[in-house]
Amino acid sequence: MLSTSPNNFPSPVDLPFNRASLNENLQLLTPDQDPGGDGIWLLLQGLSLLTVTTATGQQLPQGKLPAVKTDTTPIYIGQWHGKPCRILTIPDTTTLPPQFNPQPLRSTEPNLPIEIISLAGIGLMIQHWEQTSQHCGCCGTPMERLPHEWGKKCPSCSELHYPRIHPCVIGLIIKGDEVLLARKAEWLDGRYSLVAGFVEFGECLEEAMARETLEETGIKIKNIRYLGSQSWPFPSQLMCGFVADYAGGEIELRDKELEDAKWCKLDQMPTLPPMRSIARHIIERAEEFMQ
Ligand SMILES: [Zn+2]
C-alpha cells in the first residue's frame, strides 16, 4: 500500500531519488536481460507517474502490458521486489483510461512514499537517456545496446556513448546570523531557495560553487565545505550540496538568471522548497554552521 512521504531525512543519502530510498528493493539490470512475462509497470506521462486504485490504496500497475495508448515499447530496468519492472512512456496527448491516476513527481506534497518516488525518478533518468541516445552524436547512425550495460555503441563509427548525469552545485552561504536565499521568476510565488548551477568545463565542485554565487548574486564566498548530494531526475542531475561563508561583495543580480536574492535571518524565512530536496535539507541545518 502506498502511504505519504515522510518529511524528515536524517542525512542527504536518505533523501528521495537517492538509491538508499529504494531499500534494496530494486535490482537494476538492463533491457537485454528482460526475462519476459508479466511485471510491474512504471507508466510515465510527462513528469507524472500513473498509479491504479486497489482495495489497499494506490499501487503501481501489475500484470500484463497495460491497455493504454502509446507508440513506444516497454523498457526493462530490472527487478522490483523480485518482479520484472518496465517503463512505458505515455504521450502527453494520450487520454488516460479512468483507472490510471497521474501522480506529479515534482509536486510539493507528493501523495506517494519515497520508495515509489525514487523508483520513478530512476525511471525518468532512464527514459531521458533512452530518448536522447537513439542516434550517435558523432555521425547520426541509430545506436545499438551494449550487452548488460546502459551504454550504447554506434555500429557505423564505433563510438561508445554512456548515460550522462550532469553535476550541479547548490549551496548555503552564511553571513553572521543570515543566509543568502535566491529566487527565480518561474518558481512558485514567494518561494526562495539556494544558489545553484551546473559545473562547467575544467571546474571542481568548489570552484563551480564560488563562480555561480559570484555570477548570480555578486557575492564572494570562502570556506566551501561539501555536505552531501542528491540525485535529481529532472531530467538527469546530481545535486552536490555545500555550505560556505561570506567573503565580500554586495548583492547584485549580474546574469539575470535570478529574479531576487537576499540575506535572511532564520526566524524570518520566506516560503522554502519542500523537505525532500537537498536545498531544504541544507537550509534546515543552517544553525549548526553559524558561529
Ligand atoms: Zn557514429
Residues whose N, C-alpha, C, O or C-beta is under 5 A from the ligand:
A	BS01	ZN	C136 C138 C139 G140 T141 C154 S156 C157 S158 E159
